[in-house]
Amino acid sequence: MSDDDVEGLFALAPKLAQLGSALNSGWLHERATQLAEVSLERPALQVLGVLQSAGEPRRIGEIAAEMRVEGPHVTRHVQRLERKGLVERVVDPQDRRARLIGLTPQGAELSTRYRAVVFSWLSQAFASWPEQDQRDLVRLGSRMVDDFLSFLEQERAHGPEASAAAPAAEAPGRTARQGGVDRPDRAGVA
């Protein structure tokens, strides 16, 4: 990746942060739930959304992985959703001792109403974009998120030692920048 490409990504980062803040704002959630006539916390709606996107029941761990949270967090929300009749536990056909979490018809209908509000906002926001640009955004945006999350998972799994060693290991003999000063890469030097 060239220095210009890296600078372009750095220029995009604040914009992505702004988008993330907007999507996670309390106002957006409150307005969407109001318009959809839904009274659930954001994580509970995320659980319903994960199940609806999957199209079939899922294990708690799978839901948690999709939401990028720990299992106990999902378990609490699933229990609340179950009490409200929005999800139900079903037998796992692969392992009859295990239970999966599935949407009830009421949960699917509620999730559909909420998502319809958010999707209508997206449609309105990008209505002036040519269809090809919209398709490119979906394709490249999905790829960007998937690749970056995969990279972060690898970094997390290998720990800080791998991060520190990665640039030197990938580009032996190149000049590296440290503190704004070029320095010879010392990979492989004892």
HELIX and SHEET records of a PDB file:
HELIX    1   1 ASP A    3  LEU A   23  1                                  21    
HELIX    2   2 GLY A   26  ALA A   36  1                                  11    
HELIX    3   3 ARG A   42  ALA A   54  1                                  13    
HELIX    4   4 ILE A   60  MET A   67  1                                   8    
HELIX    5   5 GLY A   71  ARG A   83  1                                  13    
HELIX    6   6 PRO A  105  ALA A  125  1                                  21    
HELIX    7   7 GLU A  131  GLU A  170  1                                  40    
SHEET    1   A 2 VAL A  87  ASP A  92  0                                        
SHEET    2   A 2 ASP A  95  LEU A 103 -1                                        
SHEET    1   B 2 THR A 175  GLN A 178  0                                        
SHEET    2   B 2 VAL A 181  PRO A 184 -1                                        
END                                                                             
